[in-house]
Amino acid sequence: MDETTTTAAPPPVRHWPALDLFGVDFDPVLAELMREGPITRIQLPNGEGWAWLVTRYDEVRAVTNDPRFSRKLVVDNDVTRLAPHFIPVDGAVGFEDPPDHTRLRRAVAPAFTTRGVERLRDRARRMLDELVEEVLADGPPADFTERLLGPFPLAVVCELMGVPAIDRPRMHEWTNLILSSAHGAERSQRAKDDMCAYFADLLRQPRDGDIGDDRDDDEESVIGLLGTAVANGEITASEAVGLALLIQIGGEAVTNNCGNMLFILLTHPEHMERLRAEPAARPRAIDEMLRYIPHRSAVGLSRIALEDVTVAGVRIRAGEPVYVSYLAANRDPDVFPDPETLDFDRSPNPHVAFGYGPHFCVGAMLARMESELLVDAFLDRFPGLRLAVPVHAVPFRRGALIRGPQSLPVTW
């Protein structure tokens, strides 16, 4: 962290409107803020006051890994934000600081280790194969968001969670309402309450092993792990519900991220053909698309300074809110030469698409596994895959916190 403090006047507060952007276009307001300096001040459409915005790669990693910036304090402060609804679930891991944050993540860690994710890979591949066979049997055209990009990540995260197949449509509907500002704060809050009540009830049920598809037991499901942690007194029931909600919602982010990946490949046919011809290049290409895709609107969750801290020569006072932009960090030219170029040969590629520090995405390995399976399916099972509509006729989600195609009409 830079300890040289500037004596210049603080930067002006810039209003950052909620923009509904097309495709994977980079937010022009964020691009301007990046040009103005490594740390600026912003005001988002909801909440009160202003917040600092950190955009440079090194400073983003420093802030997210610095215990002097607290997530927990955000709960009691109406920080300026994008979403009209901001009502954290009690004990939600996203709003905890170490050591409580560490304790909560430990409760579900076995489900997200390399072993835990690989244990799920074969079942995930079978679920995807079934979906693909149905699409192929029906023939083109097809909406891949409806047929593959939506159902597959939902099935995987529900399998991981231990949510019965019959309840998956409700999970999908609740997630969409929670992650959107288009339906109003009341409907989003009601969906969050309904999901929390569902998980509270599921956690109270005896674990009989008949939860997911093709499972002998659910001891390693997230619900099983949370139930054990509650029974052992390691976490509270409300903390277990908060964790379950966060993981369930986060699991469906793959729908949007992989939708964006497919959109990139469909609009860069030379890249698609290369990956068909060079399967070994696909993991590196997925990393580059993760770096390149602006997967969210504006910024995510803020932090609040616990004491005065100097960042990039600017003194942030105790009590002031701070946002970091992983999207901006992934376009830092000092770390990623020619950052606006989609370069499947980029190496090294230390992107921060899954975050950094203690709040690094717990499901990063799971999301990567799902992305690999989906990209393989697009490239290997659908020769001649192409858009069924003009590029600008592809509808993207409006009023959404997470960006992605509303539908993706394709033919082959």
Disulfide bonds with the S-S distance in Angstrom:
none
